Amino acid sequence: MEKRVLGSSGLEVSAIGLGCMGMSHHRGNVSSTTELIALIRSALDLGVTFFDTAQVYGPFTNEQLVGDALAPLIDQVIIATKFGLTDEHGNATWSSRPELIRSTVEGSLTRLGVETIDLLFQHRVDPNTPIEEVAGTVKELIAEGKVRHFGLSEASAQTIRRANLVQPVTAVQSEYSLWYRTPETEVLPTCEELGIGFVPYSPLGRGFLTGTIDETTNFEDADSRKGSPQFTIEARTANQSIIELLTSVADLKGATPAQIALAWLLAQRTWISPIPGTTKLHRLEENVAAVNIDLSEDERAALRRAASEIKIVGGRYPESLERMTGL
């Protein structure tokens, strides 16, 4: 597996990481804990060294799962987790008050079974807590040896700059894929200027860019996609054009639509490491194999042009969640 360094931080991760959210959060019924632990360890066997979780996934159960799975291998991996959407008791809260950051980080350390969190993201920007206070608190945690690197998720370019003045930001994690390219406008140029790595979540459009979802797909009640504007039957029907584009390139490359989508992302910057999630071994193997696909500059440009002409139907989040992004 190719390794990448997230910006100028020196934090080396696998080119493709593993997003673990769907193993216990937002995706309905999943496999047994034993099977999921085996899947996480299989990812390491395939060269994945970058694993992403968060306090709110579960809440807490996903951190525990990742910690249990990687316990024997902790010196071989980089684990990222996130604060800011739950309190220390698991109650939902959109807060990054310094005392809450500290109390929830203590819980994360215990569940992950580590003395130091490799990469700690603010899950969403708290409009009621100045980002300088957040960055300052994480800076103190770094000085105390409880955190190594600081990250932001779904933050605006302005917020990234303000935080970076207090504590250097190692990575920004935001949604980015061939069908959601908003970060290209301001966030990616800011990361490039400041030497910050970028971690795209939902690099496969919450599964849509795999080409396995259409208007006949039924989502479980517990699957968050069931209530997503981007996954209504009408939107799924209208958005098949992006799948047709990916499939046309995949057929030429002897690849799958998902692999082309990931290869395109990897080719955007050398300091980008996407974190596709899955609960299935064959999908994990498929995703990891995307690092072996070489898209020429002309092929990348053609994909970009063609995707720009496709109008994607439906917002990625309901309005109540969308307002939590880009602050």
GISULNOR-V889277 format. One record per residue. N is the residue number from 1. PHI is phi in degrees with one decimal (999 if undefined). Layout:
n: [N/N]
phi: [PHI/PHI]
This chain:
n: [1/2/3/4/5/6/7/8/9/10/11/12/13/14/15/16/17/18/19/20/21/22/23/24/25/26/27/28/29/30/31/32/33/34/35/36/37/38/39/40/41/42/43/44/45/46/47/48/49/50/51/52/53/54/55/56/57/58/59/60/61/62/63/64/65/66/67/68/69/70/71/72/73/74/75/76/77/78/79/80/81/82/83/84/85/86/87/88/89/90/91/92/93/94/95/96/97/98/99/100/101/102/103/104/105/106/107/108/109/110/111/112/113/114/115/116/117/118/119/120/121/122/123/124/125/126/127/128/129/130/131/132/133/134/135/136/137/138/139/140/141/142/143/144/145/146/147/148/149/150/151/152/153/154/155/156/157/158/159/160/161/162/163/164/165/166/167/168/169/170/171/172/173/174/175/176/177/178/179/180/181/182/183/184/185/186/187/188/189/190/191/192/193/194/195/196/197/198/199/200/201/202/203/204/205/206/207/208/209/210/211/212/213/214/215/216/217/218/219/220/221/222/223/224/225/226/227/228/229/230/231/232/233/234/235/236/237/238/239/240/241/242/243/244/245/246/247/248/249/250/251/252/253/254/255/256/257/258/259/260/261/262/263/264/265/266/267/268/269/270/271/272/273/274/275/276/277/278/279/280/281/282/283/284/285/286/287/288/289/290/291/292/293/294/295/296/297/298/299/300/301/302/303/304/305/306/307/308/309/310/311/312/313/314/315/316/317/318/319/320/321/322/323/324/325/326/327]
phi: [999/-62.3/-107.5/-134.4/-106.4/-76.5/63.3/-94.1/-75.9/86.9/-79.2/-95.1/-135.1/-68.1/-57.0/-118.1/-100.5/-125.7/-81.6/-97.1/-50.8/-64.7/-75.2/-153.3/-158.2/75.5/-125.0/74.5/-66.6/-127.6/-69.0/-70.0/-57.7/-60.5/-67.7/-69.8/-61.2/-62.8/-65.7/-62.0/-70.8/-65.9/-59.9/-63.4/-61.3/-86.1/103.8/-75.1/-122.8/-118.6/-124.0/-116.2/-139.4/-165.3/-59.3/-75.3/-71.5/129.7/-73.5/77.9/-64.8/-71.8/-60.1/-63.3/-59.9/-63.2/-62.1/-65.5/-66.7/-99.8/-51.3/-76.5/-126.7/-60.0/-80.6/-105.0/-130.6/-117.8/-112.3/-109.1/-134.9/-140.4/-119.9/116.3/-122.7/-151.0/-91.6/-67.7/-100.6/90.5/-81.7/-63.9/-157.0/-98.2/-146.1/-125.2/-60.3/-51.5/-66.2/-77.0/-57.4/-63.0/-67.8/-76.0/-64.8/-58.4/-64.9/-62.6/-58.3/-67.1/-66.3/-78.4/70.0/-127.1/-90.5/-140.2/-83.6/-63.5/-142.1/-112.4/-97.1/-77.9/-66.1/-144.7/-66.9/-88.4/-69.0/-101.1/-123.9/-53.0/-61.3/-63.4/-68.8/-62.8/-61.0/-65.6/-65.9/-65.3/-59.2/-64.5/-65.7/-65.5/-63.2/-82.8/83.4/-91.9/-139.6/-100.8/-136.0/-109.7/-137.0/-124.6/-123.1/54.1/-100.4/-76.5/-59.5/-63.7/-63.7/-59.6/-63.5/-63.3/-65.0/-64.8/-69.7/-91.8/-140.9/-51.5/-88.4/-81.8/-150.7/-114.9/-113.4/-145.7/-67.2/-160.3/-163.6/-63.9/-107.2/-140.6/-114.5/-53.6/-58.3/-65.4/-69.8/-128.8/-68.7/-63.1/-60.7/-65.6/-60.9/-63.9/-63.9/-93.2/73.7/-112.7/-74.5/-131.7/-121.1/-73.0/-96.7/48.8/-68.1/-111.1/57.1/53.6/96.9/-64.7/-74.9/-74.8/82.3/-103.1/-116.5/-140.9/-67.3/-92.3/-68.6/-108.2/-99.8/-64.9/-58.8/-82.1/-84.4/-62.4/-67.1/-62.7/-104.7/-86.2/-58.6/-78.6/-120.1/-65.2/-59.1/-63.5/-67.5/-61.3/-67.2/-66.0/-86.6/-63.7/-63.1/-69.0/-69.5/-61.2/-63.4/-62.8/-64.2/-62.5/-75.0/-59.9/-62.9/-71.9/-96.6/65.3/-127.8/-109.5/-55.3/-62.0/-66.3/-67.2/-60.3/-71.9/-62.6/-63.1/-62.8/-59.3/-80.8/-71.1/-150.4/-77.6/-109.2/-105.7/-133.3/-72.9/-126.3/-62.7/-110.1/-163.2/-118.4/-121.7/-62.1/-66.7/-72.0/-59.4/-63.0/-62.1/-64.0/-62.0/-68.1/-64.0/-66.0/-91.1/-94.2/-103.7/-101.7/-67.6/-59.9/-66.2/-66.7/-64.1/-65.8/-65.2/-62.3/-61.9/-62.4/-65.0/-66.7/-66.8/-88.2/-97.0/-88.4/-81.6/-94.1/94.7/-75.4/-76.2/-131.2/-60.3/-55.9/-64.1/-90.1/-61.5/-70.0/-87.3/-109.2/71.1/-79.5]
